[in-house]
Amino acid sequence: MSSSSNRIATYEDFVKVHGLLLAASGLPQSLHRQLFQKLTTDSFDGGAHFQIQFCEEGRQRRLLLTSDSMPRHSNLFLVDHAWTFRLSDAYKQLQEVPGLAQRMASLMCVDVDFNPDSEETDLVNGVSHENGVKSNVEDVLESEIRNATGKGDGSVKWLELEELDIDDDMLLSLSLSSKFPDLQALSLCGNKLENVDIVVQEVTKFKNLRALWLNNNPVLKKSDHHMEDAILQGCPRLEIYNSRFTRNFGEWALGYCGDVYGKDNPSSLHQSDHPLQSVTSLDLSDRCIHNLVNKAFSPVEVPTLSHLNIQGNPLEQNSVNELLEVLKAFPCLHSLEVDIPGPLGVSAIEILESVPMLSVLNGVSAAKIIEGGKHVIDSMLQPRLPEFSAEQPLADRVLGAMWLKLMTYRLADEEKIDETSVWYVMDELGSALRHSDEPNFRVAPFLFMPEGNLASAVSFSILWPIQNVHKGDECTRDFLFGIGEDKQRSARLTAWFHTPENYFIQEYEKHCKKLHVKDSTYLHTESSTTKSLYHGDGCALRVYTDIPQVEEFLTRPEFVVTTEPKDADIIWTSFQVDEEMKKATGITDQQYVNQFPYESCLVMKHHLAETVQKAHGSPEWLQPTYNLETHLSQLIGDYHVRKRDGLDNLWILKPWNMARTIDTTVIDDLSAIIRLMETGPKICQKYIEHPALFQGRKFDLRYIILVRSVDPLEIFLSDVFWVRLANNPYSLDKHSFFEYETHFTVMNYGRRMNHMNTPEFVKKFEQEHQVKWLEIHQRVKKMIRSVFESAAAVHPEMHSPKSRAMYGVDVMLDSSFQPKLLEVTYCPDCTRACKYDTEALASGEIVKGHDFYNYIFGCLFLNETTYVSPL
């Protein structure tokens, strides 16, 4: 670069400044000079080579090549970033930046009010019925009787009374069982039935009933399994109930799905011995089948079966091996549709190995799957399309749809990495690139620094072909480039595609069963074996510390601060004391340190959850917690179960090992949860939606725990705790999730801090909620004891006779005043808290701020119990 200016003027300057970025992008070196030329000339020429086209009925866009051809690595295109933001600023920007919400809504295909119900049809069991009230019920019944006349014995066996406004009284008055005693299939879909007892009474009069549909009746919302059980008991031949197979399913249900039986061809008493012998295709998808193997589903009964669809069924794992053996016995079976991952296997390759005679799996040839690898099936998944209502403002629609389009990066310079990730949306061309497991293009973010420094940086994405592409081909990219099954690729695709829910629900259920197996090797309190380090001979204990507050406020005559680590009796440091540090400083194993070995089992959030779960399973005081790096499938299953059961689905994502709520997010969107994995390893924990509030605001409590020994477990609770209050009134409004000062209590980056001293808080809290704090405090103490018992039981290697430590335990109360564990922090973070909270301690507290380290050291090293309570 010239001496008069730092501005990049030559290709050599460009490479010198951007060398690391070029390497990280993966861009072939042959395209580096072309990138330089387009960046310096601000050349956006993609419009000459590509066309954006609507697809999925206008709810998605795709990108097509308009050039005759484009060889691999032959060209490069700049893609502008249409919107760049920090997550906490997203809603505010959509509201305040002129035209932003409109452009994003158009780009994400949520600017038009789609009304899928405008020409709604009710597809029930493969038969389409126009909505609206049909002719009156009597006319329908007469028509059914006329149609049955001349067919066999003339009796009505199939009756459809749908969308006729039939209520409970009308159902009684119709006396259907007396008119149609031989009925085999009855559909009452879309009526107004509400009374469980009346429905059960009337339906169970049909002793030959094989299929019953009550879909879209209010009674289903009011009933539970008792109604279904009563109907199945009263109709012992019932094989289909509300479109699902019952446990009695057999030849009739299979025949219905194989088009052997229907309204125009109900089964007769004189049917053939093998009615399924002509069936070549069976669609058994979404029938709630737990075990498919029975007498009717066999090569003997269905000898010509060539295509089978069993997607969407919660097949029990213990039935899978038998099912695979049965499938291999069908002589003509060559095409199969299953959930992938699912009960039959986690990958397409695995399923083909189990059922080797298949030539087509999920519509893809077996040869292509074997050639293309186990992820080729992923491209057959149905895409998630934005969901919104006509009443939603554009900003809200964008917030819901953006996780299908966002990409992310984190800034860094020589000094530090930015603690908050940057999210961005590529322009219309870049956002039209859809996913493929075999993509023909690749995209990477790139920061161009025209002045040679980060302050001048402008972000772009760069797009280039990685396969030979021809005119009319769709241009695609891999949304999970470089991520394989070892990083949960199939599960992560759930962010963009409808993946098999049943598979994930089963993984969640297995996880729940595993949590019930608890570690029973708890350590119990024994008489203390630790001794005071001070012998009263007039020689003070020498303390080495790199923490200014300790050096300033540790004033007791039993201790003296030294500047040489190797000369100290006690090492109180903010750094990890490992072998490398010992070698550099001369610290030996005979000195006392303020750390326990393997304390990461407590102070790292994912290890803390694992430690507690191993020891206690799923205690009430630990919210459901998942390490997203290892248990994403189980979290997805939990999410689906909660959604299915109508439970709240608000979650909080926390980085493994960051303090002060950095990169912590409250969210209720499954795609968002999965995408947030991209900003670093996290746990996902069920959010406490209804916490105890103080004067309308959220709060948490920081307790100081002193540990003298792990074996035996000897721990003490400081009598002083800190109350940390949110600045804003608590709210569950979706927009408030972006408001840090509403949902978080640890105020960083210059925010106003709200603290109260302990006695004042306790007095006002008891008055507000009419509770006794002492009872709450006892529950908190019991919980904290259990946390450290878990660590001692699961990780006995923590024990070290030369360790003493201070930890912070953060606790929240739910609306029932039950304690919930938030996290455990290690000594340096406690130290920072002490620094920030000196005023809170000094204002009317039992222990003044400047005495804090005096009583901490007195407890840990002199065996004093002033201002602490044993746990």
N, C-alpha and C positions, 0 to 999 in steps of 0.2 A: 504494500500500500504506500502511496506517496506520503511524504512527511507533512505536507500542508493540510491533508485531510485524511480521516480514517475511513472515508467512504470507499466501499469495494468497487474497484474499477476494472480489474482483470480476473480472468478465470483462475489464475494462480492464487490471487488474494481470496477468491471465493472458496477454493478448496482448503486453504490454510485455516480460514475462520470456521468453516462448516464441516471439517473433516469427520469429527465424531458424529454429527447429525447425519451425514451422508452414510456412514457405516451403519448407524442404528436403523436407518430407514429401509435398508435392504435393496435400495435402488442399484441396478447394475452400473458398473463404472462406465460402460459405453454410453449411458444416458446422462452422466454428470454434466457434461458441457452443454447439452441441450437444456437441462434444468437451469443452469446459469443464464443462458440466453433468454429463456422465457421469464425468469424472475426479474431480470434487469430491464426487460422491455415490457413487463406487465402484460404478457401475452396469454389470453384466455381463448384458445381456439377450439375448444371442445365442440362448439356448435357446428363446426364444419364436418365433424366425423360421427356425431351421435344424434339420436332422436329419443326424446322422452315420450313414453306411451302409457296411457292408463290401462290398468288391468284389475282383476278381482272386482269387476263391476264398478270401477271408478274409485275403489277404496285403497288402491295402491298404485304405484308407478313403477315402470321398469325402463331400462336403458337398452336401446338397440343400436348396433353399428350400421351407419349409412354408407361408409366408405366401401369400396369393392372388397378390400381385405386389409388386414393389419397383422403383419408377422410378429412373432414373439420378440419382445425387447426392441421393437422398432420405433417406438414413439413414446412421448411423455406429455401429460396434460396437467395443467394447474387447476385445482379445484378450490374455489374461494370458500371461506367459512361464513355462512350467513348469520350465525348467532354464536357468540362465545361468552361464557358466563361462569360464575361460581354458583353452585347449587343453591346456596342461601339467597342469591339475588334473582333467581329465575322468575318468580311470580312478580316481583316488583318491576323488573325490566319489561315483562309482557304487558304490564299495565301502563307503564310510563313512557316507553320508547315508541314514538309515533310509527305506525305501520308494522311494527314487529309482530304482533299477534296475528295480524291479517296474513302476513307473508308466511309465517310458520304454519298457520292453519291450512293455507293452500298447499304448502310443500308437503305437509303430513296428511293431506286428503281428509281434513276434518272441517273444511269450510262450507261444505254442502250438507244439508240436512237429509241424510238417508232415512227413509222410513220403510223398513222391511215389512211392516205390517199393513202397508197401504193396499196391497192385493194379497192379503194373508190367506194362506191355505193351511189347513190343519192336517198334517200327514200323520195318520194313525195306522201303524201296522202295515204300511205300504199302500194304503188307500187314501187318495186325496179327496177332501170334502170342502167345498166352498163354505166360507163363513157366512153367518147370517141365519136367521130363523127359517127353518124349512116349513113345509106345510104342517098343519097341526098333527098331533100325535096319532089321533084316530085314523087319519088318512094314511099315515106311514104304516101303521099296523095292518090296515086293510090291504095296502099295496104289497106288504110282505107276504100276507096269506095268499093273495092272488098269484104272486110269483112262485110260491111253493106248490100250488095246485098243478098236478100233472107231473111233478118231479118225484119219482119213487112213490113213497107212501103219502106224499102230499103234506107232510108235517114240516113246520118251520124249524130249521136247525141253526140258522145264523141270523141274528137280529141286530141291526144298527140303529140306535135311537140317539143320535148325536146332535148337539147344538139345538135342542128343542125346549130349553128352559124348564126341564123336568125338575121339580123340587121333591121333597120328601113326601108330602101329602099326595102328589100326583103319582109317585112311584107306588104307593100303597093302593091307590084307587085303580091303577092299571091291572093289578093282579096278573102279572105276566106269567107266572108259573102255571096258572090254570089254563091260560090260553096256549102256551108253548111248552108243554111238559118235556119235549125231547130236545130242548135247546142245547146246543154245544158251544156256541160262541155268542157273547152278549157284549155290545159296546154301548156304554152310556157316557161317552166322552163329552166334555164341554157343557154339562148341565149344571144344576144348582143344588145338588145333593149335599146335605150338611150333617145329617144325623147318623152317627156310626151304627147305632142299634138297629135303625130301620133298614139301612143298607145291608147289614149282615143278615137280618131276618129275611129279607126278600131274596137276596142272592142265593143263600144256602138252600132255598127250596128247589134249585135246579141240580139234581143229583148226577146228571150226565154232562154237566158243564166242563168244557175243556179250556175255554179262554174267556177272560173277563177283563174289560178295559173300563176303568173309572177315571182315566186321565182328565186333568183340568176340571175337577170338581172340588168345591170347598172342603168336602169331607176329608180329603187327603191331607190338608194342612192341619186338621184338628186331630187326626188319628195317629196312632203309633203302631208298633208291630202287633198289638193285640187284635186290631181289626183284621189284619192280614192273616194272623194265626187262626182266628175264628172262621174266616172264609175258607181257608185251606182245610180246616177240620170238617166244615160242613159240606164242602165240595171236594171229596177225596180224589176225583179224577181230573181236577184242575191242573193244567200244565203251563198256562200262560196267565200271569196276573200283572196288569198294567204294563204290558209290553215286555215284561221280564219272565224268564223261565222260573217255574217253581221247582222245589226239590223233587217233585213227582214227574218232571218232564220226561218225555219218551218219544214214541213214534209219532204221536199226533203233533206235538210242538215242532219236531224236526220236519214233518210233512208240511206244516204250515209255512215254515221258513223256506222249504224247497219247492213251494208252489204246487204241492200235491193237493192240499186242502185250502179252501177259501170260500167266500160267500157263494160263488157259483158252483162250487164242488165240495160241499161238506162231506165228512166221512160218513159211511153207512155201516149198518150192522153186518153187511155181507161183504166187507172189503177183503182184498186179497191177503194172502198170508205174508207177503213181502211188499207192502205198498210203496216203499222207498227205493225199489230196485231200479227205477228209471231216473232217479235224481242224480244230476251231474254237478250241480252247484248248490252250495249251502251258505247262506249269509246268516251267521249266528252272532253278528257283532252287537255289542251293547245289550246283551240279554241277561246280565248279572249271573252268569254261569260260574259256579265255583268248582264243579267237577264235571267234565264233559263225558267221561267214560261211563257208559251204561249199556244195557243190552241193545237198545235201539241204535245207538251210534257205534256201528261196527262194520267191518268190511262185508260181513254176511248180509246185513240188512241194507247197506248202501253200497253195492258192489261197483257202481259206475261213477262214484264221486271223483270229480277231477279238480274242482275248485272249492276251497273252504276259507271262510272269513270268520275268525274268532277274536277280532280286535275288540278292546273295551270291556273284556270280561275279567273279573277278579279271580282267576284260576288259582286254586290253592296249590302251594308249592309242593306239598306231598303227593299231589295227583299228577304232577307233570311227567315224571318218568314213565308212568303207565300210559299216559296220553301219547307220548312220543312213540312208544312201542306200537300202539294202536294205529297211529298215523302212518307209520312205516309199512303197516300191513294192508293199507288200501291199495289195490293193484293199479288204479288209474289216477291217483292223486298226483298232480304235478304243479298245482298253483295254491299258494297259501298266503293269507293275510293275517298278520299278528302284530301285537305291540312290540316295538323295539326301542328301548329295552323293555322287557316284559318277563313274565313267568317262564317262557320257553328259552330265554337267553338274553344276554345284554347286548348282543351284536348280531348283525345279519350273518356273519361268517359262522358264529357259534350255532345258530339255528340250522343253517345248511349242513353243517357237520352232523347235527343230530338227526336231520331228516334228509338224507343225501339224494333221494330220488326226485326232489323238487327241481323244477326247471324255472319257476317264477316265484319270487318272494316279494310281497307287497308291490306287485306290478312291475318289478325289475327283474330282468333275466339273471339267473344264478351265475351265468358266465360273466356278466358285467360286474356283479357284486364281487366275485372272486378276483377279478382283474382290478377293480377299482378300490378294493379295500372295504373294511367293515363299516365305513361311514356313508357309503353311497346311498343307503336307504334314507338317511336324514333329509335328503332333498325331496323326498316324497311327503314329508310332513306338511300339514295344512298351516299356512301362515297365520299368525295373530294379526288381526286387523284392528285398527283403533275403535274403541267403544266410547260412545258419547250420546247424549240426548239433545233434542232440539232446544231444550231450555238452557243448556249450559253456555256460558259466555265463551268466546273464542279462547281466552287465556286459560280457562279450565280445561278445555278440550286439548289444547297444546300440551299442558302439563301431564295429561293422561297418555298422550300419544308419543311424547318425545323420546321415551325410553326405547322405542323401536328404531330411532334414528341417531341417537347421540353417540359421540365418540369422546375420548378423553385423553389428556396428557397432564403431566406435572412439570412445572418449571424448576430449573436448578441452575445455580452458578457455582463458582469456585468455592463459595463460602457455605452454602446450605441448599437443601432441597425445600421447595415450597411446601408448606404443610397442608394446603388446601388445593385439591385437584381442579383443573380447568376442564369444563365440558363444552362441546361445540357441536354444531349441526352443519354439515357440508351444504353447499348450495344445491339448487334443484338438480343439477347434473349428477353430482356426487351422491345425493340422497336417493336417486333413482336406482342405484346399484343394489340389486337383490343378492341374497345369499346363495351360494352353491358350495358343496363339498369338493367339487372339481371346478374351481373358478378359472376364468380366463383373464381376469385382471387382478391387480393388487393395488391397495391404497395404503398410504402411510402419511402421518402428519409430518410437517416440516416447518421449522422456524427460520425464516430468512432475516438475517441481520445486516441490512444495507450499510449501517455505520460501523459494523464490526463489533457491536456490543449488544447485550440483552435488552438494553433500554430501547433500541431501535427495532426490535424484533417484530415481525409480522407473521402471523400463522397462516399456513396454507395446508392443503393436502395435495399429494402428488399421486397421479394415476398412470399406470402403464400396463401393457399387455404381457401376460406371462404364458399365454398359449397363442397359437395362430387363430385369428378370428376372421370371420367372413361376413359379408354384407347380410343383414337381417338377423344375425346371431344376437341373442341377448347377452349383454355384458354383465358379468357377475363378479362378486368378491367373496372371500371366506370371512364371515363375521367373527370367527374364532380362529384366525390364522395362528398357527403354531401351538394350538391347544388340542391335545389328544385326550384319550380316555383316562390317562393317568392324572389329568386335571379336570375330570368330570365333564368332558365335552358334551355327551348326550344330554346330561341334565342341564347344562348351561344353555343348550339350544332352546330350552323352554322359554327363554326371554323373548324369542321371536316366533316360536312355532307351538302349535298344540301337540304336546307330547303325551304319551299314554298316562293318564291320571292314575289308573289302577296300579301300575307298576310302582309309582312313587308312594301311593297310599300303603301298599304292602311293605315297602321299605321302611316307612314310618312306623307301621304296626310292629315290625320285627325289632325296630329300635326301642319302642316302648317296652316290649317284653324283656329286652336285654337290660333295660334300666331297672327292672324289678329285681334283678339278681344283684344283691348288695354285698359289699365287702364287710365282713363281720369282725375283722381283726382290729377293732378300735383300741387305742391306748387310753387308759383311764388315769385319772389323777392319783398320784402317789405322793407320799411325803417328799418335800423338797430335798434334793441332794446338792443343789448349788450352794456355794459358800461365798461369803463376802471376800472381795479381793483385797480390801483394806485391812491391814493387821494392826493398826493403831500404834505403829512404832515411830510415827512422826514422818515417815517417808510417803509423800504424796504419789498417787498413781499418775503416771505420765500418759498424756493423751495426745495423739497426733490426729489432726483434723484438717480438711480442706474446705470446711463449711464455715463461713464467716460468723454466722449466728452462734455456733457452738463456741468458737474462739472468744466471742464477745461476752456471752451470757453464762458460760460455765464458770462460776466464781467460787464454788465450794473449796475449802482448804484441802479436802482429800484428793483434789485433782489439780494437775498443773499441765498446761499445754506445752508441747515440745514441737519443734520444727523438723525433727528428724524421725521419719517413720521407723527406722531400725532400732531407735532407742526407746520407743513407746511401749507401754504395757497394753494400751488400748488403741486400736485403729478405728476411727469414726470417719468414714469417707463417703463421698457421693459416687465413687467409681467402683466398678466390680473388682474385687480382690481375687484375681486369678493367678495362675503360675507366672504369666508374663509380667504382671505388675509386681509380684513378689520378687522376681529376679531383678527387676529394674530398681526397686526401692529398698531391697534388703529385708523385707518383712518375712518373718518365719512362722512356722506352725505353732509356736509357743505363745504368740501374741493373741490377744482377744480382738475379734473383728465384729463389726456391726452388721454382719450378714450370716445367713445360714446357707449351707450347700443346698442346691436344688430348690431354692426358694422361688424359682420361676413357676413351680407348681401352684403357687398362690398369686404371684404378682403379675403374671401374664394371663389375660382374660380367657384365652382358649384353654390353657392348662388348668386354670382355676375351675372352670366348668367341668372339665374332664375329671379332675380330682374329686370334686363333690359328687359327681354322678357315679363314679366308681365306688365311693364309700356309702352314699346314701340313696342312690338311684335318682329319684326325682322329688326331692323334698319340697314342701310347700314354700319355703323361703327362697328357693332359686327358681326364677322364671324359666320356662322352656328355652333352652340355649343350644345352638348348633354352631359348630365350627364349619364355616362355609367351604373351607379348603378340603374337608374330608366328609362332611355330612350334608351336602347340598340336596341330595335325593330325599333324605329324610325330612329336611325342612320343607321341600316342595310338597311332600306328602302331607305334612302337618297343615300346611297352608290350604291344600285342597279339602282336607277333612273339615277344617274350621269353616271354610266357605260353604261346603255342603251342608253343614249343620247350623248355618246361620249365626256363627260366632264372630266376634270381632277379629280383625286380622291386621292389627297395627303392630309393627315390629320396629326395633331399634338396632341399627348396625353399628358395631364398635370395632375399631382396629385392635389387633391383638395386643399391641404394646405402645399405645400413645396415651398421653395424659391430657387433662384439661379439655376433654370432649373433642379433640381435634379429629376431623374426618368422621364424625359421628352423625348419623342421619336417622330421622324418624320417618317411616314410610309404610304405606299399606298396599303397594303395588308389587306383584310378584316379579314382573319383568325388571322393575327398578332394583329390587333386592339382588337379583342375579347380576345385573349390569354393574352394580356398585362393587362387586368383587374385583373389578378391573382397577380399582384405585388402591389395592393392597389387601393383604389377608385380614379377614374380619370374622367376628362372631355375629350371629343374628339371634337376637333375644326377644322373646315376647314382651312387648311394651306394657308397662303398668298403666293401663288406660284410665284407671280410676284411683289415683293416689290420694292419700290424706293431704288436705290443703291447709295452709296457714294464712288466714285472711285472704282466701281466694287464690293464693299462689302456691306453686309447687315448691317443695323443699327437700333437701336430703341432709343427712347427718354424717359427719366425719368423726369416727371414734379412733383413738390412739391405743394400740395394743402393744404391750411390751412382752417379749418372749425371752425367758431366761433359759429354758430347756425344752427340747422336743421329746426326749426320752429320759425321765418321765416328762409328760407335757406340763409345763409350768408357765402359765400366761397370766397377765394382769391387764386390767382395763383402767385407763385413765379416767378419773372422776370428771374431767372436763371434756366435753365434745363440742364440735363446731356445728352450728346451724347455718346452712347455705340456702339462700332464698332466690327464686327466679325473680326477675325484675318486672315481668308482666303478669297479669291475671291468667290463670290456666284456662286453656280452651282446647277442644277437640275439633275445631273447625279445620278443614283440610288445609286452608291457606296458612294456618298457624304453624304447621309443621316446618315451614321455612323460617320461622321466627325463633332465633336462638334464645332470646331472652324470655320466651314463653315456656319452652320445654327443657331448658338446661339451667343449672344452678351455679355452675363454675364459670365465673365471668372472666374472660381473657380479652386481650387486645384493646385495653383501655375502656372496657365497659364498666359501668358503675357496679360496685360490689355491694350486695345486701347480706349482712351478717347480724346475728343477734347473740348476746351472751346467754349462757345456759340457763341461769335462774329466771331471767326475764321471759325467755321463750317458753320454758316449762309452765310457768304461771299462766301466761296468756293462752297457751295451747289447751291446758286443762279447762280454762274458762270457756273457750270457744266450743270445744267438743264434749264437754262434760265427761271427761275420762280422767283416770288416775295415771299419771306418768310412770309411777313406780311399777305398775303392772306391765306397761309397754317396755320399760327398761329391762325387766326380768326376761321378757321374750327376746329382746335384742341380745342380752348377755348369753342366753342359751344358744341362740343361733351362732353367735361369734365363736363360742366354745366348739360347736359342731364343725365349723369351718376349719379350725386348726386341728381338731381331732381327725378330720378327713385327710389333711396333709400328712399328719404323723402316721396314720394307718396305711395310706396308699404309698407314701414315700418315706419309709423309715431312714433312708439314706440322708435325710435332712439333718439328722442328729449330729451335733458336733459340740464337744465340751468347751471349745474355745469360741463359741458364737453366742452373742447376745444381739437382739435386734428390736427395732421399733417398726411397726407397720401401721398404716392407716386403713381402716375398714369403712367403706361408704355404704350407708344403709338408707333405704327409703321405706316409708310406711304406706300400705295400701289403705283404701277407704274403710277397711275394717280394723285398721291400726295393727295389722300384722306386719312384721319386719320382712323386708326383701333385700337380699344381698345384691349390691351393685358391683363392687370390685374391691380388691385388696391392693394397696399401693405399698411400694417398698420405701426404705428410709429416705432417700433423696427427695422423693415427692412429698413425704411427710414434712421434711425440712422446709421445703418451699411453702407448704401450707402454714407452718409455724411462722415463717417470715411474714406472710401476708396477714396472718391473724393475730399478730402481737397485740394490736389494739383491742381486739375482741377479748383476748385473755386478760388484759390489764384492766378492763372496764367492769368492775364489780365482781370479778371471778374469785374463787377460793384461792387459786394460784395466780399470782401476778405474771405478766408476760415474761419479765426478766428472770423469773424463777423456773421457767419451763424445763430447761436443760438440767438444772440442778436436781429436780425431783426425778427426771428421766434417768439420769446417771445414778442417782441414789438408789432407785429401784433395781436397775439392771446389774450394778456392780457392787453395791453395798448391802443388798438384800433388804432395803427399807420398803415399807408398804404405805408410806404417807402419800395421800392423794391418789392412791390406786386401789383397785378392788381385785382380788384373785378371782379367776374364772374356773 
